[in-house]
């Protein structure tokens, strides 16, 4: 039975707080946003920059509270103040697809989950 890829979790419209070229890579994400979204540290994520259309694949790491920072080469893909979507995906069997519900976290201007 083939697996199909589905959205697992999304942090929607987070604001970039930094971009650090002098880092080995990844995206630093507020620990609370990781927790409520279900995205795990070192999990592969796609980052979609809503302001410039850039897209990249990297992995998430714990940042500081409120932080969303592109690190390493990814720092070329965005600037502080720009809005991004951070998405993780999973592969599911036909049976798992029937019950799957992705986690979608809407974020305010301070990178806090709305409704939390």
N, C-alpha and C positions, 0 to 999 in steps of 0.2 A: 504494500500500500504506500503510494508516494506521499511525502510530506509537502505541505504548502506553507508559505511564509505569511504571517499575520503581524499586525501591530500588537506589541505586548504592553508598551507603556509610552506615554508622551508627556513631556513638560512643555506646555504651550505658551509662547510669547514671553519667555524669560528675557531679561535685559542683561546684555554683556556688561560686566563690571571691570573687565580687564582683558589684556592680551599680552602674554609673556613669551617672547621668542627664546629667552634663555632658560628653557625648561625642556625636558626630554620628550614631552608630548602629552596628549590627552586633553580633556576638558575638566576643569575643577567645577564641581557642582555643590551647591549648598546641601549639607547633610540632611536637613529636613525635607528638601525636595526629593533627594534620593529615596528617603524612607517612604514618603507618601506615594511616590510613583512606583516603587518596587524595583527601580533600577539599582543594580548591585555595583559596588566598586569593581573596577576593571572589566565591566561588561561592555561589549561593543555597542556603540551608539552612532546614529547619524545625526548630524547637526545641520539644520537648514536656516540660513541667514535670511530673514524676511526683508532686510533693507537692501541687500546687494545681490541676492539670488545665489550666493555661494553655498555649496554643499560639501560636506566632508564626512568621512568615517573615521572614528577614533574610539577611545574608551573613556569611561567616566571614572573620576577619582573624587574622594571627599575634598571639598573646598571649605572655606570659612562660611559662617552663617551669612546668607544673602548673596554669596559669591557665585558668579557664572563667568569663568575665565578660560579663554582659549590658550593653550600652551604649545610651545614648540612651533613646528611648521604651521600648525593650525592657526596660530596667531595672525598669520597673513590673511585669513579669511574673514576677519571681523574686527570691529573697533568698539570700545566702550560706548554704551548708550544704544547700540543696535539691538534689535529684537531677534531672538532665535527660537527655533523649535528643536528639542532634543528628543529623539525617538529610538526606542529599542524594539527589536522584532523577535519573534519566536517561530519555530516550525512545529506544526501540529498535524496530527493524523486526522482523517475524516471524522472520526468519532469525537476527538478533542475539539474540533472546530465548532461543533454544535453547541458547546457550553462555554466557549471562550468569550470573555469580556475584557477588553483592554482597559488599562488604567490611564485616564486622561486627567492631568493636573493643570488647571488654569492658574496663571501666575499674575500677581499684581505688579505695580511699578517697583516695589521694593523686593521683588523675587520671593514673595511669600505666597503660599498656596491659597487661592481664594476659597473661602468656605471652611477653612481649617481653624 
